[in-house]
């Protein structure tokens, strides 16, 4: 009997050690997103919320529509991430997206916010979201040294505010000091490489883009418009995914069944997994990204600068799309599988 008890104790301790080891090896991730006018932000959230390799610390919204905040809350709640705090820039509006460019794309944020409402921000409660800079400072202050990856898949007001922040009740460090202490990598979807004039850089406040990109200290990796703009994903999720999945429905609302470009999902996939089999660095001899006041950017060759990189695909576009689609489906189905297991 004693021997059996000791064996059970040993198995329990071994299991706890395995869980602790898996938890400590997860990527600590903050996502800063303009979830509103393109559905690839929702795809990026799906990846981050369902990856077993991620500890999602926070989601900050850099577009001020109340629907963006509630939709993000609904998506996170569906994937079991109810406790992930959400911040959003102010002042809030009740703006909904209208495709005045191509008149082909639908609106999804308000629909997901209403029909899938859940989590920390229910319908009509967007004003309960965090102020983004305060959320950044709280989460970073509580994180371990050099442990946090930030994935920026939108505009730059929140990150600019973090850079400008001063000591507060969360930390006696300034914004740059807090970044240097706690952030291991900033991954940015924006710009074109080796040069370009891309929407995330100029579409909101290009001076804030320049402020962040030109002044951020530490490792920065850029995912340009030419990367995700040549990879279309989401088709299998729409055709084969669980009918209860909010990101599946978001893609259907937005594209009416057509696969969408993959700017943000590819960026977040790199933030989670690193180069892996899909990516490689486009610059091999150092250099840095420079953003002009109008939001255009250029890669400056400089062998003395080795902390910045831009990404390109190591494989073909079809293979990259297939990997995203596999992960989308795997993540969406994992929720259904977990629900089924709980019912047994």
Buried (B, 14 or more C-beta within 10 A) or exposed (E): EEEEEEEEEEEEEEEEEEEEEEEEEBBBBBBBBBBBBBBBBBBBBBBBBBBEEBBBBBBBBBBBBBBBBBBBBBBBBBBBBEEBBBBBBEEBEEBBBEEEEEEEBBBBBBBBBBEBBBBBBBBEBBEEBBBBBBBBBBBBBEBEEEBBBBBBBBBBBBBBBBBBBEEBEBBEBBBBBBBEBBBBBBBBBBBBBBBBBBBBBBBBBBEBBBBBBEEBEBBBBBBBBBBBBBBBBBBBBBEEBBEEBBBBBBBBBBBEEBBBBBBBBBBBBBBBBEEEEBBBEBBEEBBBBBBBEEBBBBBBEEEEBEEBBBBBBBBEBEEBBBBBBEBBBBBBBBBBEEEEEEEE
